[in-house]
């Protein structure tokens, strides 16, 4: 069995909608792959200082993840 894999390298920010649009573009361009690998926390953004997590809009993140 062959498996086609794509690695999506996208800019990550703390803007969930911007991240979603970047990820959607990668997924649209990778429509023939069986698996698309994205960076950890690609949807919510990340930093070495995790205090930013208190500012993540969890409702928006949940809604976006379910699109």
PESULBEL-V50293 format. One record per run of one state. SS is the DSSP state (H for helix, E for strand, - for the rest). FROM is the first residue (numbers start at 1). LEN is the number of residues. If there is no record, write none. Layout:
((SS,FROM,LEN) (SS,FROM,LEN))
This chain:
((-,1,4) (E,5,4) (-,9,7) (H,16,14) (-,30,5) (E,35,4) (-,39,11) (H,50,6) (-,56,2) (H,58,8) (-,66,2))
